[in-house]
Each structure stands twice: as C-alpha cells, then as structure tokens.
C-alpha cells in the first residue's frame, strides 16, 4: 500500500486507469481504486461525484493522450490539404488500432460510454470533426476543395469513413487490408472534393 | 395445436419465424417450434440438422423477402445510373429501417448471425454488392462513371455508406435526418465517380 499523501485528482485518475486495465470495465469498482491508493472510497468520491464521473474522466484523459498528435497532423500547413486529409484519416485509424490492441480494457470502457452517448464520446467526435473541418477549410481557401461549408463537408467525409473510426467497427480494424480499403475510400472522396 | 399433416421445410420455417417473433432469438427453442407444429423435435431436426441451421434458414428467408424489390431497382435501366445509385442506396436504408421497426426480434437474430460472420450475413452482403456492381457497370458502360473495375468501385461505395446499411449502425437508422445524411454522402461519392 503506497504511503498516504494528500490525494489529488490526477492520482485518482492514474490509479483508476490502472484498475480498469487490470479488472476490466465490468468489474472495476471505486473500492478497488481506493484500496490501491490506500484511502477510503469517500476520499475518492471527494474528487469525483460518482463512479460514472470517474470513469468518464479516466476515459477522456486516455483518449486525449493522442489528441496533440492528430491535431498536429491536421494543422500542418506544410502538407497540401488533399494529402493532409488522407494522412490524417490514416493517423486516426492507426491511433485507434493501437488503442484497442494495447489497451483493450480501456477501449471497452470507451465503447460502453459511446453506446450510452456519453459526453466523452460526443466530445471526442467533436474534437475529430474540428480537426477535419480545419483541413477542409484550408483546402477550400487555397482552391483545392470545392465547398462553401467546410464543417458540413467534414461531417460528410467523417460519415463516409465511419468504418475506419466508429467504435461499432472496432472488430474490423485488425483486418488485413483495412489500410488499403481506407486508401480507396479516401481516393474516391478526394475525387469528389477536388476542383478539376 | 394444428392437425398433423406431412411436415415440410416451409412449414417449419414459417413456425420458427413466428416463434422468433414472439420469444426473441435468446429464448426461442426447437422445442417451441415443434410444439407449435404439433410434432416432435426430432421431426424438426429431420429438416434442419441443428438449431443454428434452422435459425440461419429462417433469417435468410426473412432477408430475401425484399431481395426482388432491391434487385429490381438496381436493374432498372430506364433510370440513369447516377440517379439509380442514389435511389438504390435509399431503398436499402428504407428496407432496413422497416425491418428493424416491424420485426425487431428477427432483426436481432440477424445481428447475432452477422456478428458471428455467418454465411447468412456474408451472403446478404454479397447479394447487395452484386446489385451495386451492376449499377456501376451500367454507368461505366454508358460513360457516366469513371471506373475500369465496377466490382472494386462497388466495394468502395458500399464501405463509404456503411452507416446506412451495416448492422452495427442499426441504432442510428431512426435518427431524424438520416436520409439527408445519406443524400449528402451520395452526392459526394457521385461527384467522385462521375466523368466531368
């Protein structure tokens, strides 16, 4: 049991992530988290009002760990918008493949939140859509893409690539050839988006 | 209990469909089917080697009930290929919306088979892909679409419209505006497919 030090929210989140990883989302409890920290479960509840709030905070933190990587690709104006769109969609798939492979239990926790339309899932999707909108807006500005509503076009592209990022398709992400499939969908979408 | 008459496979399928509808896929048993028919469960097994085989045959029959409607739309050369592609994709969504709304228990039985990669699901997808390939081949032949491999292009279009036909998205098919979303995806895909 670790020594008792003033408990902060970060320590609770780190311990919860570890417990989720070891026990899975169905079995992990706040009591397990408190025990790992050497505190009462009341001490945990002081930081997070409910098991649900704690689970959401942990999953959000876990998802956000790759946010800067993806945001960086989306914002890299050294890469032409068409190529950037393709790279970003591949990077989203790569990040999600790694998450499910390396952290199946935390991915399962995310899946439960997504199915319940938790703000963690809607926030994650809004994040990704914002990045995609920025790429498409850059392409509209430099004349690559034909659109007068980058956000609407981003939603269409996001819908048409659901197989490669929507949690309902997670079982398909390890299929051999999934990257080639994404590449073919990208090519068709880019044909449709680009000015001729 | 109905009178005993020589039992044929069709009668077994009809009774099983009815039992599935009343009890749901988790609770329906071969004994229920036999009781409804007034026969022994051995008599049912004479037609279908296992509960799984029976469930697959019932679900295939239930899915195939709309096959001709969709095949008819795909094959209707009076409608130009671009418009036909859009109409067909909308018709697939409409058929699936109706199936889940009118027959949630049979839809659930299909979902179980799809998750297990049953031949019922792969056969259904192959059917739809064949219809889509025919539309795209017609478009390639008359110069509407730019492709030298209609089957490959059909797979790309099918993947890009997964949200509107893949069983993993069934919960989203009753969303208001889902038809408009499909229409927007169709428009972008058609922009990409069509010769300018």
Interface residues (C-beta under 8 A of the other chain):
Chain A: X152 X153 X155 X156 X157 X159 X160 X161 X162 X163 X166 X168 X169 X181 X184 X185 X188 X189 X190 X191 X192 X193 X196
Chain B: X152 X153 X155 X156 X157 X159 X160 X161 X162 X163 X166 X168 X169 X181 X184 X185 X188 X189 X190 X191 X192 X193 X196
